[in-house]
Amino acid sequence: MIDILQYEGKVCVVTGAASGMGAACARTLVELGAEVTALDVQPIDLPAKESMQLDLMQQSSIEEVAARLPAKVDCLFNCAGIPGAPRFSAIDTMVVNFIGLRHLTEAVIPRMSAGGAIASITSVAGMGYAKHLDKVQELLGIEGFDEARAWCEANPEFANGYLGSKQMIIGYTHRRGGELAVQQIRMNCLSPAPTDTPMMPAFYEAAPQEFMDEHFQAPVGRNATPEEMAEPLILLNSNAARFVSGVNFFVDYGYTGQVFVGDRPGLLL
Ligand SMILES: NC(=O)c1ccc[n+]([C@@H]2O[C@H](COP(=O)([O-])OP(=O)(O)OC[C@H]3O[C@@H](n4cnc5c(N)ncnc54)[C@H](O)[C@@H]3O)[C@@H](O)[C@H]2O)c1
């Protein structure tokens, strides 16, 4: 029998490990034999090697946690996120979902060597990012945490919360995927269709469930489970995907295919 994923003994850092897809990801990595450092703002209940509290809203928390991570990291899984309005402001959503994610990722990259891999959860909500490429590039060019936040405050039409933050993750992945290739480090992201996690009720507060199901649910006719997202994410960071980088992996059972070919309205384009 061969093991094409090769997680045995790999040092893996997982954000959002307290709940939903991040918890499913961390749990599965432990079962695959990885040494998992689990991070979240909420308490984490997992048999991980180590768990730490991380608040992606705060630059100081990110830097303190990054300094305590293992000296060598093989894989980073960016699963933490917040759903935006009505529960969270646009700025807080941009900070947690993109600025904080990027700040942590850039702090982890120096701990990686050839073969390192980063996979972030974005969303089908980000699929229209290329239409805003000028804004995406502007924000990508602002590296400082506070400076990026100030840019978001000054550009509220683009930095509108959930959509803007998820578009930025895709742009960041496309840019850094190519740049990091020279170090043989990979970066990919995954765009889930609606998935039954504790975040889903927040989306139903923003738009009624009937509307969400009609316009965004996978054509297979149900929401995904957290494991149905965690496992493709684990595939992206695995040895089986060793020539895959700079990719936005749609995991939606045909939804974006229908949108791109014009069989379904492209409300997110
Ligand atoms: N559920 C869906 O339908 C769906 C669809 C597309 C994308 N996503 C994305 O999937 C990812 C995982 O979400 P989920 O659905 O598993 O939701 P979830 O709410 O179950 O998990 C999100 C986790 O992020 C953590 N988190 C929130 N704010 C944080 C902060 N400031 N610092 C550190 N951790 C923080 C939460 O505590 C939680 O454990 C998110 O990025 C989300 O935007 C979800």
PDBQT file of the ligand as one rigid body, heavy atoms in Angstrom, charges set to zero:
ROOT
HETATM    1  N1  LIG A 301     -19.583  27.533   6.149  1.00  0.00    +0.000 N 
HETATM    2  C1  LIG A 301     -19.636  27.953   4.897  1.00  0.00    +0.000 C 
HETATM    3  O1  LIG A 301     -20.654  27.788   4.211  1.00  0.00    +0.000 OA
HETATM    4  C2  LIG A 301     -18.462  28.637   4.268  1.00  0.00    +0.000 A 
HETATM    5  C3  LIG A 301     -18.509  28.865   2.886  1.00  0.00    +0.000 A 
HETATM    6  C4  LIG A 301     -17.403  29.458   2.285  1.00  0.00    +0.000 A 
HETATM    7  C5  LIG A 301     -16.296  29.779   3.030  1.00  0.00    +0.000 A 
HETATM    8  N2  LIG A 301     -16.282  29.544   4.369  1.00  0.00    +0.000 N 
HETATM    9  C6  LIG A 301     -15.047  29.854   5.112  1.00  0.00    +0.000 C 
HETATM   10  O2  LIG A 301     -14.581  28.667   5.716  1.00  0.00    +0.000 OA
HETATM   11  C7  LIG A 301     -13.716  28.982   6.813  1.00  0.00    +0.000 C 
HETATM   12  C8  LIG A 301     -14.091  28.110   7.996  1.00  0.00    +0.000 C 
HETATM   13  O3  LIG A 301     -15.374  28.510   8.463  1.00  0.00    +0.000 OA
HETATM   14  P1  LIG A 301     -16.440  27.509   9.076  1.00  0.00    +0.000 P 
HETATM   15  O4  LIG A 301     -17.580  27.490   8.123  1.00  0.00    +0.000 OA
HETATM   16  O5  LIG A 301     -15.776  26.257   9.467  1.00  0.00    +0.000 OA
HETATM   17  O6  LIG A 301     -16.934  28.376  10.326  1.00  0.00    +0.000 OA
HETATM   18  P2  LIG A 301     -16.714  28.232  11.899  1.00  0.00    +0.000 P 
HETATM   19  O7  LIG A 301     -17.331  29.471  12.459  1.00  0.00    +0.000 OA
HETATM   20  O8  LIG A 301     -17.190  26.918  12.363  1.00  0.00    +0.000 OA
HETATM   21  O9  LIG A 301     -15.137  28.296  12.076  1.00  0.00    +0.000 OA
HETATM   22  C9  LIG A 301     -14.399  29.488  11.990  1.00  0.00    +0.000 C 
HETATM   23  C10 LIG A 301     -13.339  29.477  13.067  1.00  0.00    +0.000 C 
HETATM   24  O10 LIG A 301     -12.565  30.691  12.968  1.00  0.00    +0.000 OA
HETATM   25  C11 LIG A 301     -12.307  31.134  14.277  1.00  0.00    +0.000 C 
HETATM   26  N3  LIG A 301     -12.064  32.577  14.336  1.00  0.00    +0.000 N 
HETATM   27  C12 LIG A 301     -12.978  33.565  14.165  1.00  0.00    +0.000 A 
HETATM   28  N4  LIG A 301     -12.411  34.754  14.404  1.00  0.00    +0.000 NA
HETATM   29  C13 LIG A 301     -11.105  34.502  14.730  1.00  0.00    +0.000 A 
HETATM   30  C14 LIG A 301     -10.033  35.342  15.114  1.00  0.00    +0.000 A 
HETATM   31  N5  LIG A 301     -10.176  36.673  15.244  1.00  0.00    +0.000 N 
HETATM   32  N6  LIG A 301      -8.832  34.774  15.363  1.00  0.00    +0.000 NA
HETATM   33  C15 LIG A 301      -8.692  33.423  15.288  1.00  0.00    +0.000 A 
HETATM   34  N7  LIG A 301      -9.687  32.575  14.955  1.00  0.00    +0.000 NA
HETATM   35  C16 LIG A 301     -10.880  33.119  14.685  1.00  0.00    +0.000 A 
HETATM   36  C17 LIG A 301     -13.590  30.793  15.043  1.00  0.00    +0.000 C 
HETATM   37  O11 LIG A 301     -13.382  30.823  16.444  1.00  0.00    +0.000 OA
HETATM   38  C18 LIG A 301     -13.930  29.435  14.484  1.00  0.00    +0.000 C 
HETATM   39  O12 LIG A 301     -13.343  28.408  15.228  1.00  0.00    +0.000 OA
HETATM   40  C19 LIG A 301     -13.891  30.481   7.033  1.00  0.00    +0.000 C 
HETATM   41  O13 LIG A 301     -12.789  31.160   6.476  1.00  0.00    +0.000 OA
HETATM   42  C20 LIG A 301     -15.156  30.804   6.262  1.00  0.00    +0.000 C 
HETATM   43  O14 LIG A 301     -15.195  32.139   5.828  1.00  0.00    +0.000 OA
HETATM   44  C21 LIG A 301     -17.341  28.988   5.004  1.00  0.00    +0.000 A 
ENDROOT
TORSDOF 0
